[in-house]
Amino acid sequence: MSFPTHRYRRLRLTESLREMVRETSLEPSDFIAPLFVVPGEGVRQPVPSMPGVDRTSPELAAKDAKALFSLGVKSVILFGIPDGKDARGTSSADPGGPVCRAVRAIKSESPGTVVMTDVCLCEYTDHGHCGVLKGETVDNDPTLEILAAEALAHAKAGADVVAPSDMMDGRVAAIRTALDRDGFTSVPILAYSAKYASGFYGPFREAAESTPSFGDRRAYQMDPANVREAVKEVLSDIEEGADLVMVKPAMAYLDVVRAVREATHVPLAAYNVSGEYAMVKAAERNGWIDGKRVTLEILTSIRRAGADLILTYHAKEASEWLA
């Protein structure tokens, strides 16, 4: 019998022992902080469903990015809410839009910050879907040209990484071609490769004003029941030129994170999405959980499943706790 020879508690007796044999690390540099940017100056608008998260004008986003960098969070990803929307999301490629302005402001205020930009049309279309419509269906191929123009505008503004989240077929290749054609061969692509049609996105859609005006996104985002399809999507994006790939959401999809990790050797991100964040905050406010402990446990689980990077609204507070 193994007991009493094997007493596993021996290595759990003190924090120093536990830290010495810990298998999974969690560091502020693992985090990518999402930032919502809006037009104007001096604007800071709290997002009611996500306590601690604000929508800000570009110059305040730059200050927030600098503060995050001082905590060890070296990367941010930008989501823009424009002044005007139309059926094709054409303002997504506006060099004077909030995302491009925020890219320039952050690179000036905090040059070491890795600035990523979300490339999608849902924040920019008046119908809230992620592409050009044909009837009530998103028309895949005409959407690619607009996405490529958006990515190119971000690269010209100084974005370090562009991150298509639209789930159109062929978008990675279209963006890679556009970037290379204009001389941006060194700008990496982080593809939202396995993005599921999830119920966890509600608070984000409030923050980004991107709720579809009709229907839902199940015709282009993935079925939550599928894992093998996720691996197929990831491998296709890598073949098209993705430098990093992502699974979204994270908590309910840790098996997908593990499957992708085992199938690939490129850097893997997972998105700890708005609904996951809001649930923790709501339970914490009601006194049902220890918010700090649960948050760090969730983030560690995402790393343990195989993610190299975590997009999370907890980035600031988690980094302060880890200091």
Secondary structure, 3 states (H helix, E strand, C coil): CCCCCCCHHHHHCCHHHHHHCCCCCCCHHHEEEEEEECCCCCCEEECCCCCCCEEECHHHHHHHHHHHHHCCCCEEEEEECCCCCECCCHHHHCCCCHHHHHHHHHHHHCCCCEEEEEECCCCCECCCCCCCEECCEECHHHHHHHHHHHHHHHHHHCCCEEEECCCCCCHHHHHHHHHHHCCCCCCCEEEEEEEECCHHHHHHHHHHCCCCCCCCCCCCCECCCCCHHHHHHHHHHHHHCCCEEEEECCHHHHHHHHHHHHHCCCCEEEEECHHHHHHHHHHHHCCCCCHHHHHHHHHHHHHHHCCCEEEECCHHHHHHHHC
